[in-house]
Amino acid sequence: MLSADEKARIQEHIHSQTEEIMHWAQNSKRNGTTEPELINMTVTMAVNKFTVESKMLTTSVYNMLSKRTLAKPFFQASQNQAAFYELNLPKQLRQKFDYTVPQHIDYQEAQKQVYAYVGVGAVAGGVVSICMESWVPVTVAVLLAGIIAAVLYTNSQKRKQNVERLIQEYLDAIEASMMDWVGSIEEYYDKQIAVLERKVLENNG
């Protein structure tokens, strides 16, 4: 598992990216951008930025976790290290996600796809929980667009929010979803390592 300090650094980095988008949105609003345009442009910026960020984040989380794994006495043995590298967890993690950014994203269609990925119960207040056991690669761009659809739906059920507050809710939901996603990568990684350790012990027993 990641340390509390590592998680805090990841969260701080994600927050700095959402703050950057929020500042841009506030400036655009002051410059007369209409509310529908502002929402569309903000989502496009978030999709482009966080699709790239998520790919780098996957690599960073893996590097942090693998460094800790390989420092364990169990993996000091060369044959156990070899078994770890044969597992090829970076490839497994890459295959869980599609980092392609479509030219056009339909929010409502994206929301449907998000529910297909994770199930209705895994979307709450715009925050999406991803199941890493899914055999279908999750398209990150669609996931990010689906979050705004969920936020817009939530807001339609209560008193209408101003556009800045709506965008802030969207960015907050992205932050929470990304951290939940980091947790799911941790969980998946730890599960694979536990299975590997059992297999190695059985083979050597």
C-alpha positions as CSV (number, residue, x, y, z in Angstrom):
1,M,0.0,0.0,0.0
2,L,1.0,3.6,-0.5
3,S,2.1,5.6,2.5
4,A,0.0,8.4,3.9
5,D,2.7,10.8,2.6
6,E,2.7,9.4,-0.9
7,K,-1.1,9.7,-1.0
8,A,-0.9,13.3,0.2
9,R,1.6,14.2,-2.5
10,I,-0.6,12.6,-5.2
11,Q,-3.7,14.4,-3.9
12,E,-1.8,17.7,-3.8
13,H,-0.7,17.3,-7.4
14,I,-4.2,16.4,-8.6
15,H,-5.6,19.4,-6.7
16,S,-3.1,21.8,-8.3
17,Q,-4.3,20.6,-11.7
18,T,-8.0,21.2,-10.8
19,E,-7.2,24.6,-9.3
20,E,-5.5,25.6,-12.6
21,I,-8.6,24.7,-14.5
22,M,-10.8,26.6,-12.1
23,H,-8.7,29.7,-12.4
24,W,-9.0,29.5,-16.2
25,A,-12.8,29.0,-16.0
26,Q,-13.2,32.1,-13.7
27,N,-11.1,34.2,-16.1
28,S,-13.2,33.0,-19.1
29,K,-16.4,33.8,-17.3
30,R,-15.2,37.4,-16.6
31,N,-14.3,37.7,-20.3
32,G,-17.9,37.0,-21.3
33,T,-17.9,33.3,-22.1
34,T,-21.5,32.0,-22.0
35,E,-22.4,29.3,-19.3
36,P,-22.9,26.4,-21.8
37,E,-19.7,27.3,-23.6
38,L,-17.9,27.6,-20.3
39,I,-19.0,24.1,-19.2
40,N,-18.1,22.5,-22.5
41,M,-14.7,24.2,-22.6
42,T,-14.0,23.2,-19.0
43,V,-14.9,19.6,-19.6
44,T,-12.7,19.5,-22.7
45,M,-9.8,21.0,-20.8
46,A,-10.3,18.5,-17.9
47,V,-10.6,15.5,-20.3
48,N,-7.4,16.5,-22.2
49,K,-5.4,17.2,-19.0
50,F,-6.5,14.3,-16.8
51,T,-6.4,11.7,-19.5
52,V,-2.6,12.4,-19.8
53,E,-2.3,12.8,-16.0
54,S,-4.0,9.5,-15.3
55,K,-1.6,7.6,-17.6
56,M,1.4,9.2,-15.7
57,L,-0.3,8.6,-12.4
58,T,-0.7,4.8,-13.1
59,T,3.0,4.6,-13.8
60,S,3.9,6.6,-10.7
61,V,1.7,4.5,-8.4
62,Y,3.2,1.3,-9.8
63,N,6.7,2.6,-9.3
64,M,6.0,3.5,-5.7
65,L,4.4,0.2,-4.9
66,S,7.0,-1.9,-6.7
67,K,9.8,-0.2,-5.0
68,R,8.3,-1.2,-1.7
69,T,7.6,-4.8,-2.9
70,L,11.1,-5.4,-4.1
71,A,12.6,-4.1,-0.9
72,K,10.8,-7.0,1.0
73,P,13.1,-9.8,2.1
74,F,10.9,-12.3,0.2
75,F,11.9,-10.6,-3.1
76,Q,15.6,-10.4,-2.4
77,A,15.9,-13.9,-3.9
78,S,16.7,-13.7,-7.6
79,Q,14.1,-16.3,-8.6
80,N,11.4,-14.4,-6.7
81,Q,12.3,-11.1,-8.3
82,A,12.2,-12.9,-11.7
83,A,8.6,-14.1,-10.9
84,F,7.7,-10.5,-10.0
85,Y,8.9,-9.1,-13.3
86,E,7.2,-12.0,-15.2
87,L,3.9,-10.9,-13.7
88,N,4.3,-7.7,-15.8
89,L,2.0,-5.6,-13.7
90,P,2.6,-2.4,-15.7
91,K,1.2,-4.1,-18.8
92,Q,-1.8,-5.4,-16.8
93,L,-2.5,-1.9,-15.5
94,R,-2.2,-0.4,-19.0
95,Q,-4.7,-2.9,-20.4
96,K,-7.3,-1.8,-17.9
97,F,-7.5,1.7,-19.4
98,D,-7.9,3.3,-22.8
99,Y,-6.2,6.7,-22.9
100,T,-7.6,7.8,-26.3
101,V,-9.3,11.2,-26.4
102,P,-12.3,11.2,-28.8
103,Q,-12.8,14.2,-31.0
104,H,-16.3,14.7,-29.7
105,I,-17.9,13.5,-26.4
106,D,-21.6,13.2,-25.8
107,Y,-22.1,13.8,-22.1
108,Q,-25.3,11.7,-21.8
109,E,-23.8,8.9,-23.8
110,A,-20.7,9.1,-21.6
111,Q,-22.8,8.8,-18.5
112,K,-24.4,5.6,-19.9
113,Q,-21.0,4.2,-20.6
114,V,-19.7,5.0,-17.1
115,Y,-22.7,3.1,-15.6
116,A,-21.9,0.2,-17.9
117,Y,-18.3,0.3,-16.7
118,V,-18.8,0.5,-13.0
119,G,-22.5,-0.1,-12.2
120,V,-25.1,2.4,-11.0
121,G,-24.2,1.9,-7.3
122,A,-20.6,3.0,-8.0
123,V,-21.5,6.6,-9.0
124,A,-22.5,8.9,-6.1
125,G,-22.6,12.7,-6.3
126,G,-20.5,12.6,-9.5
127,V,-17.7,10.5,-7.8
128,V,-17.0,7.4,-9.8
129,S,-15.5,4.2,-8.4
130,I,-13.8,1.9,-10.9
131,C,-13.7,-1.8,-10.6
132,M,-10.2,-2.9,-11.7
133,E,-11.5,-6.5,-12.2
134,S,-13.5,-5.4,-15.3
135,W,-12.4,-7.1,-18.5
136,V,-13.5,-4.1,-20.6
137,P,-10.8,-1.3,-20.8
138,V,-12.2,1.9,-19.3
139,T,-11.9,4.9,-21.6
140,V,-10.5,7.6,-19.3
141,A,-11.9,10.4,-21.4
142,V,-15.4,9.0,-21.3
143,L,-15.1,8.5,-17.6
144,L,-14.1,12.2,-17.1
145,A,-17.0,13.4,-19.3
146,G,-19.4,11.0,-17.5
147,I,-18.6,12.7,-14.2
148,I,-20.0,16.1,-15.5
149,A,-23.1,14.3,-16.7
150,A,-23.6,12.9,-13.2
151,V,-22.9,16.3,-11.6
152,L,-25.4,18.0,-13.9
153,Y,-28.0,15.4,-13.1
154,T,-27.5,15.8,-9.4
155,N,-27.9,19.6,-9.7
156,S,-31.0,19.3,-11.8
157,Q,-32.6,17.5,-8.8
158,K,-32.0,20.4,-6.4
159,R,-31.8,24.2,-6.4
160,K,-29.9,25.3,-9.5
161,Q,-26.3,26.2,-8.8
162,N,-24.4,29.0,-10.5
163,V,-22.0,28.0,-13.2
164,E,-18.8,28.5,-11.1
165,R,-20.2,26.3,-8.3
166,L,-21.2,23.7,-10.8
167,I,-17.7,23.6,-12.3
168,Q,-16.2,23.4,-8.8
169,E,-18.4,20.4,-8.0
170,Y,-17.2,18.8,-11.2
171,L,-13.6,19.4,-10.4
172,D,-14.1,18.2,-6.8
173,A,-15.7,15.0,-8.2
174,I,-12.7,14.5,-10.5
175,E,-10.3,14.8,-7.5
176,A,-12.3,12.3,-5.5
177,S,-12.7,9.9,-8.4
178,M,-8.9,10.1,-9.1
179,M,-8.1,9.3,-5.5
180,D,-10.6,6.5,-5.4
181,W,-9.0,5.2,-8.6
182,V,-5.5,5.3,-7.0
183,G,-7.0,3.2,-4.2
184,S,-8.3,0.7,-6.7
185,I,-4.9,0.4,-8.3
186,E,-3.4,-0.2,-4.9
187,E,-5.9,-2.9,-4.1
188,Y,-5.5,-4.6,-7.5
189,Y,-1.7,-4.5,-7.2
190,D,-1.7,-5.9,-3.6
191,K,-4.0,-8.7,-4.7
192,Q,-1.8,-9.7,-7.5
193,I,1.3,-9.7,-5.3
194,A,-0.4,-11.8,-2.7
195,V,-1.4,-14.4,-5.3
196,L,2.2,-14.3,-6.7
197,E,3.7,-14.9,-3.2
198,R,1.4,-17.8,-2.6
199,K,2.3,-19.4,-5.9
200,V,6.0,-19.0,-5.3
201,L,5.8,-20.6,-1.9
202,E,3.7,-23.5,-3.2
203,N,6.2,-24.1,-6.0
204,N,9.1,-24.0,-3.6
205,G,7.3,-26.1,-1.0
